[in-house]
Amino acid sequence: MAQEIKMSAAGLKAMQDELEYLKTIRRKELAEEIKEARSHGDLSENSEYDEAKNTQGLVENRITELEQMVKNAVVIDESELSVDSVAVGTHVSIKMTGDDEVEEYDIVGRTEADPLNGKISDESPVGHGLLGKAVGEKAEVLLPTGQTVEYEVLAITHAAN
């Protein structure tokens, strides 16, 4: 069985919109680009044709990938989401032990992760380490650098999508 992909309703909508665009608009654009490139003659030395065909392959791969993700998507129902512990769909405030700086993150499914904008995946080291923790609890996290750090959960709320 394929692995479930947890995501917000907004994340699923964005994925469906991208899929629709690729299937309806981008495919037609690429077909025209290939047709135009073919009209330039010898295909064995036609870089425009090669580039259009390569792009077409990438788009078809992305369509397949999106179709699988949409098929396996599990939308997090925020009305049923508890803020008693960290889970996908929650916003957490944490502090590293020995540091005064408070960090804030939305815990999201892997397809919505955007660390630069404060959205970390439940599968990332920090996100995974925080799962199930309540306010006041500490999570020991092994970072990719090999360093182990400890975070204290300061607050948990619903994530703002």
Salt bridges, closest charged atoms under 4 A:
ASP17 OD1 - LYS13 NZ 2.78
GLU18 OE2 - ARG62 NE 2.93
GLU29 OE1 - ARG26 NH1 3.01
GLU33 OE2 - ARG26 NH1 3.41
GLU36 OE2 - HIS40 NE2 3.23
GLU48 OE1 - HIS40 ND1 2.97
GLU60 OE1 - ARG27 NH2 2.83
GLU65 OE1 - ARG62 NH1 2.69
GLU67 OE2 - LYS23 NZ 3.02
GLU104 OE1 - HIS91 NE2 2.76
ASP106 OD1 - HIS91 ND1 2.58
GLU123 OE2 - ARG110 NH1 3.14
